Amino acid sequence: MESRRKVKYAIKRKFPVIDIDATLEEAIKQMASANVSVLAVKVKEELIGLVTVTDVMHGLAKKYPPKETKISTFMTKCEFSTQHSTKNACFQLDEDEDVLSAIKLMLEAGVNHVLVTGEKHKPLGIVSSLELVKLTASL
């Protein structure tokens, strides 16, 4: 049972992806269509960040034109150990992180989704606070 207390058991390894050049309107439509509150942002095949429903709400509140505004304007960029890393860091967890520590991090950071990395900081997927709570409830 102790091994099931790791973040890796709550990771969503398949998740909706959106291109960095997509617009605010496209992000809204994709979130609605997939019934999700987070999209992984990629440049070609490289995962570079997240766009969450909170990011979208900030974009709308700032009155960004949905059809013209690129998600790169308001997304959460991430820093990875790759040759194309950005300079902005998002919250990330290692797949072997303890679930309760991960929940505490998310609570303190005020976020509901984080990227999960594995060996050599390679992005593996996304974990949500809801998935972590569900995993904790099943222990």
C-alpha positions as CSV (number, residue, x, y, z in Angstrom):
1,M,0.0,0.0,0.0
2,E,2.9,2.4,0.7
3,S,3.9,2.4,-3.0
4,R,0.5,3.7,-4.0
5,R,1.2,6.9,-2.1
6,K,3.2,8.2,-5.0
7,V,2.1,10.9,-7.5
8,K,2.8,8.5,-10.4
9,Y,-0.4,6.6,-9.6
10,A,-2.5,9.8,-10.2
11,I,-0.9,11.0,-13.5
12,K,-3.0,11.5,-16.5
13,R,-0.6,10.4,-19.2
14,K,-3.1,11.1,-22.1
15,F,-4.3,14.7,-22.0
16,P,-5.6,17.2,-24.5
17,V,-2.8,19.1,-26.3
18,I,-3.0,22.5,-27.9
19,D,-0.4,24.2,-30.1
20,I,1.4,27.4,-28.9
21,D,0.0,29.3,-31.9
22,A,-3.6,28.5,-31.0
23,T,-5.9,31.4,-29.9
24,L,-7.9,32.0,-26.8
25,E,-11.0,31.1,-28.7
26,E,-9.5,27.8,-29.8
27,A,-8.5,27.0,-26.2
28,I,-12.0,27.7,-24.9
29,K,-13.6,25.5,-27.6
30,Q,-11.1,22.6,-27.0
31,M,-11.6,22.7,-23.2
32,A,-15.4,22.7,-23.7
33,S,-15.3,19.9,-26.2
34,A,-13.1,17.7,-24.1
35,N,-14.7,18.7,-20.9
36,V,-11.4,19.5,-19.2
37,S,-10.0,22.4,-17.3
38,V,-6.4,22.1,-18.5
39,L,-4.6,21.7,-21.8
40,A,-0.9,20.9,-22.4
41,V,0.8,23.4,-24.6
42,K,3.3,22.1,-27.2
43,V,5.7,23.5,-29.7
44,K,5.9,20.8,-32.3
45,E,6.3,17.7,-30.1
46,E,7.9,19.5,-27.1
47,L,5.7,20.1,-24.0
48,I,6.3,23.7,-22.9
49,G,3.5,24.5,-20.5
50,L,-0.2,24.5,-19.5
51,V,-3.2,26.6,-20.2
52,T,-5.8,26.2,-17.5
53,V,-9.3,27.4,-17.1
54,T,-8.0,30.1,-14.7
55,D,-5.5,31.3,-17.4
56,V,-8.5,31.5,-19.8
57,M,-10.6,33.5,-17.3
58,H,-7.7,35.9,-16.8
59,G,-7.4,36.4,-20.5
60,L,-11.2,37.1,-20.8
61,A,-11.1,39.4,-17.8
62,K,-8.3,41.4,-19.4
63,K,-10.6,41.7,-22.5
64,Y,-8.1,40.0,-24.8
65,P,-9.8,39.5,-28.2
66,P,-10.5,35.7,-28.3
67,K,-10.0,35.3,-32.0
68,E,-6.7,37.1,-32.2
69,T,-5.0,36.5,-28.8
70,K,-2.5,33.6,-28.9
71,I,-2.4,31.4,-25.8
72,S,1.3,32.2,-25.4
73,T,0.1,35.6,-24.1
74,F,-1.5,34.1,-20.9
75,M,-0.5,30.5,-20.6
76,T,1.7,29.1,-17.8
77,K,5.1,28.4,-19.3
78,C,7.4,25.6,-17.9
79,E,11.1,25.2,-17.6
80,F,12.5,21.8,-18.4
81,S,16.0,20.5,-18.9
82,T,15.9,20.6,-22.6
83,Q,17.7,22.7,-25.2
84,H,14.5,24.8,-25.8
85,S,13.7,25.5,-22.2
86,T,11.9,28.7,-21.3
87,K,12.9,31.0,-18.5
88,N,9.6,30.9,-16.7
89,A,8.9,28.0,-14.4
90,C,5.6,26.4,-13.6
91,F,4.9,24.0,-10.7
92,Q,6.2,20.5,-11.4
93,L,6.4,17.3,-9.4
94,D,8.5,14.3,-9.7
95,E,6.5,11.1,-10.3
96,D,7.9,9.6,-7.1
97,E,6.8,12.5,-4.9
98,D,4.6,11.5,-2.0
99,V,0.9,12.3,-2.6
100,L,0.4,14.3,0.6
101,S,3.5,16.5,-0.1
102,A,2.1,17.1,-3.6
103,I,-1.3,18.1,-2.2
104,K,0.5,20.5,0.2
105,L,2.5,22.1,-2.6
106,M,-0.5,22.6,-4.8
107,L,-2.5,24.1,-1.9
108,E,0.3,26.5,-1.0
109,A,0.9,27.5,-4.6
110,G,-2.8,28.0,-5.3
111,V,-2.8,25.7,-8.3
112,N,-5.0,22.7,-9.3
113,H,-2.8,21.2,-12.0
114,V,0.9,20.5,-12.2
115,L,3.1,18.8,-14.7
116,V,4.7,15.6,-13.6
117,T,8.2,14.7,-14.6
118,G,10.2,11.5,-14.5
119,E,13.7,10.4,-15.3
120,K,15.9,13.3,-16.6
121,H,13.1,15.7,-15.9
122,K,11.2,14.4,-18.9
123,P,7.5,15.5,-18.8
124,L,5.2,12.5,-18.3
125,G,1.8,14.0,-17.8
126,I,-0.4,16.2,-15.7
127,V,-1.9,15.6,-12.3
128,S,-4.8,17.4,-10.8
129,S,-5.6,18.1,-7.2
130,L,-8.8,16.1,-7.7
131,E,-6.9,13.0,-8.9
132,L,-4.6,13.3,-5.8
133,V,-7.5,13.5,-3.5
134,K,-9.1,10.5,-5.1
135,L,-5.9,8.5,-4.8
136,T,-5.7,9.5,-1.1
137,A,-9.3,8.4,-0.5
138,S,-8.5,5.0,-2.0
139,L,-5.6,4.2,0.3
